[in-house]
Amino acid sequence: MRTLLHYLRAYRKMQDKIMLVWREKPMDYWSYRHMYLGPKFSARTPYNHRTMLDNEIVIEFDNGTPEQNRTNADIATQRMVKDGFGYAKWFSGGKSTHVHVIIDPKECPNIPLLKSCLMRHYCKGLPSPDLRLTSKNHLIRAEYGIHEKSGKYKTLISKSKGYPSISEVPDAVWRFYCQERERTLKRKLTLTTKDLKEHKAIKFLMDSTNVREKIKDGRFRIMFLLTSVLKDSMEPKELEQFIVDWYRYSGGVKMSESKVRSNVTYILEKGYNVNEQTIVNYCEEIGLDMTKMNGTLVESDTL
């Protein structure tokens, strides 16, 4: 019977440092952080999160029903298998399906962008996958790890023979990457983390009237983006109240005030780091055309 340790042994051959985390409840602090085979690591600890490998890609659809998410993941998997990718497909324990692939990034100078391009290439025509999973050292649910909310375990659905294995990135994805990198360089990404609050997209999204009148959906993603950008400019309680007010005035109705507050706390505890590329990715996900920031926005039908 395969366990998390089986996969960790295989991953260790590809990457030395892999952080493991154990968290029993959704709002528990991320205190049990141990490096795999480090001095505090214990094979008896039921770790349920780990950092992604630097060259690992996880495609996750989490905005639809479990059935819709599974169908979209199946389609993306079929496309990648057709191009020769090794893969592992997992039920997350919640409502999503995770598709794992490991790539050879060659000498790529911007691996997060390469991951984003690969994800968008194979998910073309599908709802946007979670592009936050392109960031470095992102925590994901570990193999066979328990899902804190549902109490279910991440379980293997299917995998290619010999996985985990490293796959070559097809030429079509490299071409897409080169186009996106050229576009990124032309934007001259010079903003620091603290300056990101001055980004035109952030200023636009901070205005709840813009969100209420011009954006169809995606408030949770905007909440994540605003919280992550503004955390260095506001005290936690001040930021929490700002997001509560922003959500209410933007027309949000799906989450209660207490739920909004708990989400802000969760995002702050996770300590996500964002950059201008993150902002661009999120604008694409919610259908926000940054070239038309002062005019009519393009609304996506895949939100």
Summary of the structure (lengths in Angstrom):
residues: 303
radius of gyration: 19.3
end to end distance: 38.8
largest distance: 57.2
contacts: 886
relative contact order: 0.12
helix: 43%
strand: 14%
